[in-house]
Amino acid sequence: MINRVSINEGVSAHLDACLAMVRDSDLGRNYFQDEGRLTGIIREGLLKGEIRIACTAENPCAGFIWFTGAGMFYGFPYIRLLAVNPACRSDGIGSFLLQYVEDLLRQRQARKVFLTVAEFNLRAKRLYERLGYGEVALISDLYIAGYAEHVMMKQLDEVPRPTDLLSEIGHAIA
Ligand SMILES: CC(C)(COP(=O)(O)OP(=O)(O)OC[C@H]1O[C@@H](n2cnc3c(N)ncnc32)[C@H](O)[C@@H]1OP(=O)(O)O)[C@@H](O)C(=O)NCCC(=O)NCCS
């Protein structure tokens, strides 16, 4: 397990390290055979200031996460990409990045967060489930013909049950 991770905003100097992490994965091999397309996509995330980088004592760019504030249904945050340097996987960095973004979103009063994960990416799906994401849809051929995507959602706040709301209203009018 890693001892200390700090998070920085991603800048263009991180581009090559981010590209290498995605390329060296089934995700990169299946979805991003066109190198230029992947470069363009990650560059866009860095320019928009939507990428955060995980730094450890050993590695200044050990992983990254890309999230957009209202990327899902124009109203809910969407985690667009998460990747960890192959040498640093299974050390908790992916979990740390996800929890960091979830905390940030809670501070911004977000109630839900969404992501998609390809059907072949069982390891990533297990990680999301462990952290409380539940499947809300399965979409065939979403990005590439032949691959289905699990759409996953996590509830970030405690939703008051109708009975709690009623007792709150009771207090308010008592
Ligand atoms: C998916 C990915 C981001 C996960 O990152 P990671 O840093 O390896 O993730 P973590 O270390 O936090 O957790 C993964 C594993 O470590 C173990 N682990 C780490 N921290 C743990 C903790 N605190 N408690 C229990 N288990 C822990 C888990 O058991 C998990 O094992 P499993 O995958 O066998 O279930 C990484 O594998 C990756 O970059 N893959 C390629 C890109 C990709 O597919 N991204 C996802 C796109 S949807």
Ligand as a Chemical Component Dictionary entry (heavy atoms), coordinates in Angstrom:
data_LIG
# 
_chem_comp.id                   LIG 
_chem_comp.type                 NON-POLYMER 
_chem_comp.pdbx_formal_charge   0 
_chem_comp.three_letter_code    LIG 
# 
loop_
_chem_comp_atom.comp_id 
_chem_comp_atom.atom_id 
_chem_comp_atom.alt_atom_id 
_chem_comp_atom.type_symbol 
_chem_comp_atom.charge 
_chem_comp_atom.model_Cartn_x 
_chem_comp_atom.model_Cartn_y 
_chem_comp_atom.model_Cartn_z 
_chem_comp_atom.pdbx_ordinal 
LIG C1  C1  C 0 -8.610  0.253  -12.971 1  
LIG C2  C2  C 0 -7.400  0.955  -12.341 2  
LIG C3  C3  C 0 -7.533  2.460  -12.563 3  
LIG C4  C4  C 0 -7.380  0.648  -10.853 4  
LIG O1  O1  O 0 -6.338  1.387  -10.240 5  
LIG P1  P1  P 0 -5.528  0.784  -8.976  6  
LIG O2  O2  O 0 -4.689  1.867  -8.446  7  
LIG O3  O3  O 0 -4.850  -0.461 -9.391  8  
LIG O4  O4  O 0 -6.745  0.466  -7.994  9  
LIG P2  P2  P 0 -6.643  0.119  -6.422  10 
LIG O5  O5  O 0 -5.257  -0.303 -6.085  11 
LIG O6  O6  O 0 -7.229  1.247  -5.686  12 
LIG O7  O7  O 0 -7.617  -1.111 -6.292  13 
LIG C5  C5  C 0 -7.431  -2.220 -7.121  14 
LIG C6  C6  C 0 -7.029  -3.475 -6.362  15 
LIG O8  O8  O 0 -6.217  -3.247 -5.231  16 
LIG C7  C7  C 0 -6.821  -3.790 -4.045  17 
LIG N1  N1  N 0 -6.904  -2.733 -3.029  18 
LIG C8  C8  C 0 -6.310  -1.536 -3.118  19 
LIG N2  N2  N 0 -6.574  -0.813 -2.018  20 
LIG C9  C9  C 0 -7.349  -1.543 -1.217  21 
LIG C10 C10 C 0 -7.933  -1.344 0.056   22 
LIG N3  N3  N 0 -7.765  -0.200 0.743   23 
LIG N4  N4  N 0 -8.694  -2.312 0.575   24 
LIG C11 C11 C 0 -8.862  -3.450 -0.111  25 
LIG N5  N5  N 0 -8.328  -3.706 -1.302  26 
LIG C12 C12 C 0 -7.565  -2.774 -1.864  27 
LIG C13 C13 C 0 -8.173  -4.231 -4.387  28 
LIG O9  O9  O 0 -8.382  -5.523 -3.878  29 
LIG C14 C14 C 0 -8.173  -4.245 -5.888  30 
LIG O10 O10 O 0 -7.946  -5.563 -6.270  31 
LIG P3  P3  P 0 -8.827  -6.236 -7.425  32 
LIG O11 O11 O 0 -8.699  -5.366 -8.621  33 
LIG O12 O12 O 0 -8.173  -7.518 -7.587  34 
LIG O13 O13 O 0 -10.230 -6.302 -6.882  35 
LIG C15 C15 C 0 -6.067  0.453  -12.970 36 
LIG O14 O14 O 0 -6.067  -0.948 -12.976 37 
LIG C16 C16 C 0 -5.833  0.944  -14.395 38 
LIG O15 O15 O 0 -5.215  1.964  -14.619 39 
LIG N6  N6  N 0 -6.313  0.176  -15.384 40 
LIG C17 C17 C 0 -6.130  0.579  -16.786 41 
LIG C18 C18 C 0 -7.036  1.729  -17.202 42 
LIG C19 C19 C 0 -8.489  1.404  -16.922 43 
LIG O16 O16 O 0 -8.992  0.337  -17.272 44 
LIG N7  N7  N 0 -9.202  2.359  -16.295 45 
LIG C20 C20 C 0 -10.601 2.227  -15.953 46 
LIG C21 C21 C 0 -11.445 2.792  -17.035 47 
LIG S1  S1  S 0 -13.159 2.596  -16.684 48 
# 
loop_
_chem_comp_bond.comp_id 
_chem_comp_bond.atom_id_1 
_chem_comp_bond.atom_id_2 
_chem_comp_bond.value_order 
_chem_comp_bond.pdbx_ordinal 
LIG C1  C2  SING 1  
LIG C2  C3  SING 2  
LIG C2  C4  SING 3  
LIG C2  C15 SING 4  
LIG C4  O1  SING 5  
LIG O1  P1  SING 6  
LIG P1  O2  DOUB 7  
LIG P1  O3  SING 8  
LIG P1  O4  SING 9  
LIG O4  P2  SING 10 
LIG P2  O5  DOUB 11 
LIG P2  O6  SING 12 
LIG P2  O7  SING 13 
LIG O7  C5  SING 14 
LIG C5  C6  SING 15 
LIG C6  O8  SING 16 
LIG C6  C14 SING 17 
LIG O8  C7  SING 18 
LIG C7  N1  SING 19 
LIG C7  C13 SING 20 
LIG N1  C8  SING 21 
LIG N1  C12 SING 22 
LIG C8  N2  DOUB 23 
LIG N2  C9  SING 24 
LIG C9  C10 SING 25 
LIG C9  C12 DOUB 26 
LIG C10 N3  SING 27 
LIG C10 N4  DOUB 28 
LIG N4  C11 SING 29 
LIG C11 N5  DOUB 30 
LIG N5  C12 SING 31 
LIG C13 O9  SING 32 
LIG C13 C14 SING 33 
LIG C14 O10 SING 34 
LIG O10 P3  SING 35 
LIG P3  O11 DOUB 36 
LIG P3  O12 SING 37 
LIG P3  O13 SING 38 
LIG C15 O14 SING 39 
LIG C15 C16 SING 40 
LIG C16 O15 DOUB 41 
LIG C16 N6  SING 42 
LIG N6  C17 SING 43 
LIG C17 C18 SING 44 
LIG C18 C19 SING 45 
LIG C19 O16 DOUB 46 
LIG C19 N7  SING 47 
LIG N7  C20 SING 48 
LIG C20 C21 SING 49 
LIG C21 S1  SING 50 
# 
